[in-house]
């Protein structure tokens, strides 16, 4: 299955913001269970994309969800890369 079409929905600004916010939540707020972070990033990503586009369409929804959730995957990739080097 080719998922390369999703690349056009990736919004780098949202990815970066969600990555930073997710990192802050993970390291600074221990009361929030790690399993809720992807949900928070998905909601934040959609909210940011709606704000950036000033509209709500399926493309805006997908772009926000995909970018927010991609930030959690990017964090995991960095974590595994750093731990592998140690």
KOLTINU-152320 format. One record per residue: residue number from 1; chain; z, x, y of N, C-alpha, C in turn. Coordinates in pm, 1 decimal, always signed. Layout:
! KOLTINU-152320
+------+-------+----------+----------+----------+----------+----------+----------+----------+----------+----------+
| voba | marro |      n_Z |      n_X |      n_Y |     ca_Z |     ca_X |     ca_Y |      c_Z |      c_X |      c_Y |
+------+-------+----------+----------+----------+----------+----------+----------+----------+----------+----------+
|  NUM |     A |        Z |        X |        Y |        Z |        X |        Y |        Z |        X |        Y |
...
+------+-------+----------+----------+----------+----------+----------+----------+----------+----------+----------+
! end
This chain:
! KOLTINU-152320
+------+-------+----------+----------+----------+----------+----------+----------+----------+----------+----------+
| voba | marro |      n_Z |      n_X |      n_Y |     ca_Z |     ca_X |     ca_Y |      c_Z |      c_X |      c_Y |
+------+-------+----------+----------+----------+----------+----------+----------+----------+----------+----------+
|    1 |     A |     +0.0 |    +84.3 |   -117.3 |     +0.0 |     +0.0 |     +0.0 |     +0.0 |    +89.0 |   +123.8 |
|    2 |     A |    -93.3 |    +67.4 |   +212.9 |   -108.2 |   +148.0 |   +333.5 |    -36.6 |    +79.3 |   +450.4 |
|    3 |     A |    +67.4 |   +144.4 |   +500.6 |   +143.9 |    +89.3 |   +612.0 |   +114.5 |   +161.3 |   +743.1 |
|    4 |     A |     +5.2 |   +233.9 |   +747.9 |    -26.8 |   +311.2 |   +867.7 |    -54.7 |   +223.0 |   +989.6 |
|    5 |     A |    -88.4 |    +96.7 |   +967.6 |   -112.0 |     +7.3 |  +1081.0 |    +14.5 |    -13.6 |  +1164.4 |
|    6 |     A |   +131.3 |    +13.6 |  +1106.5 |   +256.5 |     -2.9 |  +1180.4 |   +273.3 |   +101.3 |  +1290.8 |
|    7 |     A |   +199.4 |   +211.3 |  +1284.0 |   +209.8 |   +315.3 |  +1385.4 |   +180.4 |   +262.6 |  +1524.3 |
|    8 |     A |    +91.1 |   +167.3 |  +1535.0 |    +56.3 |   +115.4 |  +1667.3 |   +169.7 |    +32.9 |  +1728.1 |
|    9 |     A |   +268.2 |     -5.6 |  +1647.9 |   +381.2 |    -83.7 |  +1697.7 |   +502.5 |     +3.1 |  +1730.6 |
|   10 |     A |   +497.4 |   +130.6 |  +1702.0 |   +608.1 |   +220.4 |  +1731.3 |   +612.2 |   +249.4 |  +1881.8 |
|   11 |     A |   +726.9 |   +221.8 |  +1943.3 |   +746.1 |   +245.9 |  +2085.6 |   +845.8 |   +361.0 |  +2097.4 |
|   12 |     A |   +798.3 |   +476.6 |  +2142.8 |   +880.4 |   +597.1 |  +2143.2 |  +1003.5 |   +585.1 |  +2231.9 |
|   13 |     A |   +993.1 |   +515.8 |  +2343.1 |  +1109.3 |   +498.9 |  +2430.4 |  +1218.3 |   +421.5 |  +2358.1 |
|   14 |     A |  +1181.1 |   +315.8 |  +2290.2 |  +1278.7 |   +236.3 |  +2215.6 |  +1335.7 |   +317.6 |  +2100.5 |
|   15 |     A |  +1251.1 |   +391.9 |  +2033.2 |  +1296.7 |   +478.0 |  +1923.9 |  +1403.5 |   +574.9 |  +1973.9 |
|   16 |     A |  +1378.0 |   +640.0 |  +2086.5 |  +1473.0 |   +736.7 |  +2141.4 |  +1603.1 |   +672.4 |  +2185.2 |
|   17 |     A |  +1593.8 |   +559.4 |  +2253.8 |  +1715.7 |   +490.5 |  +2299.1 |  +1798.6 |   +445.1 |  +2179.5 |
|   18 |     A |  +1734.3 |   +384.1 |  +2081.3 |  +1806.5 |   +336.3 |  +1963.2 |  +1865.8 |   +452.4 |  +1883.0 |
|   19 |     A |  +1795.2 |   +563.7 |  +1875.5 |  +1848.2 |   +680.2 |  +1805.8 |  +1976.7 |   +727.7 |  +1872.2 |
|   20 |     A |  +1975.7 |   +736.2 |  +2003.8 |  +2094.8 |   +782.0 |  +2077.3 |  +2209.5 |   +682.0 |  +2067.3 |
|   21 |     A |  +2180.7 |   +553.7 |  +2084.8 |  +2285.1 |   +452.1 |  +2076.0 |  +2342.8 |   +446.3 |  +1934.4 |
|   22 |     A |  +2258.5 |   +453.2 |  +1833.9 |  +2305.7 |   +453.7 |  +1695.6 |  +2393.8 |   +573.0 |  +1664.9 |
|   23 |     A |  +2357.4 |   +689.2 |  +1717.8 |  +2438.7 |   +809.6 |  +1697.8 |  +2575.7 |   +792.6 |  +1763.6 |
|   24 |     A |  +2576.8 |   +738.6 |  +1884.0 |  +2704.4 |   +716.9 |  +1954.1 |  +2791.3 |   +618.3 |  +1877.0 |
|   25 |     A |  +2732.4 |   +510.1 |  +1828.9 |  +2808.8 |   +412.4 |  +1750.6 |  +2864.3 |   +477.7 |  +1624.8 |
|   26 |     A |  +2781.6 |   +552.4 |  +1553.8 |  +2823.0 |   +614.3 |  +1427.2 |  +2936.0 |   +714.7 |  +1446.3 |
|   27 |     A |  +2929.7 |   +791.9 |  +1554.9 |  +3028.7 |   +898.4 |  +1573.0 |  +3148.6 |   +858.3 |  +1657.5 |
|   28 |     A |  +3136.9 |   +751.9 |  +1737.2 |  +3243.8 |   +719.6 |  +1831.3 |  +3319.4 |   +590.5 |  +1801.4 |
|   29 |     A |  +3261.7 |   +502.5 |  +1722.3 |  +3325.1 |   +373.9 |  +1696.5 |  +3342.8 |   +356.5 |  +1545.3 |
|   30 |     A |  +3449.7 |   +414.6 |  +1490.3 |  +3467.0 |   +410.2 |  +1344.7 |  +3491.5 |   +269.8 |  +1288.6 |
|   31 |     A |  +3529.6 |   +173.6 |  +1372.8 |  +3554.7 |    +37.8 |  +1323.9 |  +3426.5 |    -34.4 |  +1284.1 |
|   32 |     A |  +3312.0 |    +12.9 |  +1333.8 |  +3184.4 |    -49.1 |  +1296.6 |  +3135.3 |    +14.5 |  +1167.2 |
|   33 |     A |  +3119.5 |    -67.5 |  +1065.9 |  +3072.0 |    -21.8 |   +935.7 |  +2928.1 |    +29.7 |   +949.8 |
|   34 |     A |  +2898.1 |   +140.6 |   +884.9 |  +2764.0 |   +200.4 |   +891.5 |  +2654.3 |   +105.3 |   +846.8 |
|   35 |     A |  +2687.2 |    +10.5 |   +761.4 |  +2584.4 |    -82.0 |   +712.8 |  +2537.9 |   -178.9 |   +822.5 |
|   36 |     A |  +2612.8 |   -190.5 |   +931.1 |  +2573.1 |   -277.9 |  +1041.7 |  +2486.2 |   -206.9 |  +1145.1 |
|   37 |     A |  +2479.2 |    -75.8 |  +1140.5 |  +2403.6 |     -1.6 |  +1241.7 |  +2254.6 |    -37.9 |  +1239.3 |
|   38 |     A |  +2187.5 |    -48.4 |  +1125.3 |  +2046.3 |    -90.5 |  +1129.3 |  +2027.2 |   -228.6 |  +1192.7 |
|   39 |     A |  +2117.9 |   -321.4 |  +1166.3 |  +2109.5 |   -453.6 |  +1227.5 |  +2123.0 |   -443.3 |  +1379.7 |
|   40 |     A |  +2218.8 |   -364.6 |  +1425.6 |  +2238.5 |   -345.6 |  +1569.0 |  +2115.6 |   -281.4 |  +1632.1 |
|   41 |     A |  +2057.5 |   -181.4 |  +1565.1 |  +1939.6 |   -114.3 |  +1620.1 |  +1818.1 |   -206.9 |  +1622.2 |
|   42 |     A |  +1804.9 |   -293.3 |  +1521.2 |  +1693.8 |   -388.6 |  +1519.3 |  +1705.8 |   -486.3 |  +1635.8 |
|   43 |     A |  +1825.2 |   -539.3 |  +1658.9 |  +1847.4 |   -632.4 |  +1769.5 |  +1826.7 |   -563.0 |  +1903.4 |
|   44 |     A |  +1880.6 |   -441.6 |  +1917.2 |  +1862.4 |   -365.7 |  +2040.9 |  +1714.6 |   -335.5 |  +2064.8 |
|   45 |     A |  +1643.3 |   -297.4 |  +1959.5 |  +1501.2 |   -267.7 |  +1971.8 |  +1421.3 |   -388.0 |  +2019.2 |
|   46 |     A |  +1451.1 |   -504.9 |  +1964.4 |  +1381.2 |   -627.0 |  +2007.2 |  +1415.5 |   -659.0 |  +2151.8 |
|   47 |     A |  +1544.1 |   -650.2 |  +2187.6 |  +1585.7 |   -679.3 |  +2325.5 |  +1516.8 |   -584.7 |  +2424.3 |
|   48 |     A |  +1512.4 |   -456.8 |  +2390.7 |  +1447.2 |   -359.8 |  +2479.3 |  +1297.9 |   -386.4 |  +2491.6 |
|   49 |     A |  +1233.1 |   -421.1 |  +2381.9 |  +1089.0 |   -446.1 |  +2386.0 |  +1056.1 |   -574.4 |  +2463.2 |
|   50 |     A |  +1141.4 |   -674.7 |  +2451.3 |  +1122.0 |   -795.8 |  +2531.5 |  +1137.7 |   -761.6 |  +2679.5 |
|   51 |     A |  +1239.4 |   -683.1 |  +2711.5 |  +1263.8 |   -642.8 |  +2850.1 |  +1146.9 |   -560.0 |  +2905.0 |
|   52 |     A |  +1095.2 |   -469.1 |  +2825.0 |   +985.4 |   -383.9 |  +2869.7 |   +855.8 |   -463.1 |  +2889.3 |
|   53 |     A |   +831.4 |   -563.5 |  +2806.4 |   +706.2 |   -638.7 |  +2812.6 |   +717.2 |   -769.8 |  +2889.8 |
|   54 |     A |   +838.0 |   -811.8 |  +2918.7 |   +862.4 |   -937.9 |  +2989.2 |   +793.8 |  -1056.7 |  +2921.5 |
|   55 |     A |   +787.6 |  -1049.9 |  +2788.9 |   +732.4 |  -1161.4 |  +2712.1 |   +785.9 |  -1152.9 |  +2570.0 |
|   56 |     A |   +767.2 |  -1260.5 |  +2496.5 |   +807.9 |  -1261.7 |  +2356.1 |   +690.7 |  -1310.8 |  +2273.5 |
|   57 |     A |   +631.0 |  -1218.7 |  +2199.6 |   +520.4 |  -1248.8 |  +2110.2 |   +551.9 |  -1187.0 |  +1974.3 |
|   58 |     A |   +478.3 |  -1221.0 |  +1871.0 |   +500.9 |  -1156.2 |  +1742.2 |   +485.8 |  -1003.3 |  +1749.6 |
|   59 |     A |   +393.3 |   -955.7 |  +1831.9 |   +374.0 |   -810.7 |  +1846.5 |   +494.8 |   -744.9 |  +1911.2 |
|   60 |     A |   +552.8 |   -811.8 |  +2010.1 |   +672.6 |   -759.6 |  +2076.7 |   +789.3 |   -758.8 |  +1977.7 |
|   61 |     A |   +803.0 |   -863.6 |  +1900.1 |   +908.0 |   -870.2 |  +1798.1 |   +892.5 |   -757.6 |  +1697.0 |
|   62 |     A |   +772.2 |   -741.9 |  +1642.3 |   +747.8 |   -637.0 |  +1543.3 |   +769.5 |   -498.1 |  +1602.9 |
|   63 |     A |   +721.9 |   -475.6 |  +1724.6 |   +740.1 |   -345.6 |  +1787.9 |   +886.4 |   -311.3 |  +1807.5 |
|   64 |     A |   +965.7 |   -408.7 |  +1848.5 |  +1108.6 |   -385.3 |  +1866.8 |  +1180.9 |   -361.5 |  +1736.3 |
|   65 |     A |  +1151.6 |   -445.1 |  +1637.8 |  +1215.1 |   -428.0 |  +1506.2 |  +1177.8 |   -294.4 |  +1443.7 |
|   66 |     A |  +1049.2 |   -264.3 |  +1445.0 |  +1001.9 |   -142.0 |  +1381.3 |  +1058.8 |    -18.2 |  +1450.0 |
|   67 |     A |  +1060.1 |    -16.9 |  +1582.1 |  +1110.7 |    +99.1 |  +1655.3 |  +1261.0 |   +114.7 |  +1637.1 |
|   68 |     A |  +1335.3 |     +3.2 |  +1642.6 |  +1479.9 |     +9.9 |  +1623.2 |  +1517.5 |    +57.3 |  +1484.2 |
|   69 |     A |  +1450.3 |     +2.7 |  +1383.4 |  +1480.8 |    +43.2 |  +1246.2 |  +1430.7 |   +184.4 |  +1215.6 |
|   70 |     A |  +1322.1 |   +225.3 |  +1278.5 |  +1272.0 |   +361.3 |  +1258.5 |  +1373.1 |   +463.6 |  +1308.3 |
|   71 |     A |  +1451.9 |   +425.8 |  +1409.4 |  +1552.7 |   +519.6 |  +1460.8 |  +1658.7 |   +550.4 |  +1355.5 |
|   72 |     A |  +1692.8 |   +451.8 |  +1271.2 |  +1791.8 |   +478.8 |  +1166.4 |  +1732.5 |   +570.7 |  +1059.6 |
|   73 |     A |  +1606.2 |   +551.6 |  +1028.2 |  +1539.4 |   +640.7 |   +933.1 |  +1525.5 |   +781.0 |   +987.7 |
|   74 |     A |  +1496.0 |   +792.8 |  +1115.0 |  +1484.4 |   +924.3 |  +1178.5 |  +1619.0 |   +996.4 |  +1177.7 |
|   75 |     A |  +1727.0 |   +921.5 |  +1201.7 |  +1860.9 |   +981.9 |  +1197.1 |  +1891.5 |  +1034.7 |  +1057.5 |
|   76 |     A |  +1857.4 |   +956.8 |   +955.9 |  +1881.2 |  +1001.1 |   +818.3 |  +1798.6 |  +1124.8 |   +784.8 |
|   77 |     A |  +1676.4 |  +1130.2 |   +833.0 |  +1591.6 |  +1246.5 |   +807.8 |  +1653.1 |  +1371.4 |   +871.6 |
|   78 |     A |  +1697.4 |  +1360.9 |   +996.0 |  +1760.5 |  +1474.5 |  +1063.3 |  +1888.5 |  +1516.8 |   +992.1 |
|   79 |     A |  +1969.0 |  +1419.7 |   +950.5 |  +2094.6 |  +1450.2 |   +881.6 |  +2068.9 |  +1525.7 |   +751.8 |
|   80 |     A |  +1973.2 |  +1480.5 |   +674.2 |  +1942.0 |  +1547.1 |   +547.3 |  +1882.9 |  +1685.6 |   +570.2 |
|   81 |     A |  +1801.6 |  +1699.2 |   +672.7 |  +1741.9 |  +1828.7 |   +706.2 |  +1849.8 |  +1928.2 |   +747.8 |
|   82 |     A |  +1943.2 |  +1885.7 |   +831.4 |  +2050.6 |  +1973.7 |   +876.5 |  +2143.2 |  +2010.3 |   +761.5 |
|   83 |     A |  +2178.3 |  +1912.9 |   +679.0 |  +2268.2 |  +1940.2 |   +564.4 |  +2199.5 |  +2029.1 |   +460.3 |
|   84 |     A |  +2069.0 |  +2019.6 |   +447.1 |  +1995.7 |  +2102.0 |   +351.1 |  +1997.5 |  +2248.1 |   +393.3 |
|   85 |     A |  +1991.3 |  +2272.8 |   +525.7 |  +1991.1 |  +2409.3 |   +575.7 |  +2124.8 |  +2478.1 |   +558.5 |
|   86 |     A |  +2234.1 |  +2399.7 |   +555.3 |  +2368.3 |  +2456.5 |   +538.2 |  +2387.4 |  +2492.7 |   +394.2 |
+------+-------+----------+----------+----------+----------+----------+----------+----------+----------+----------+
! end
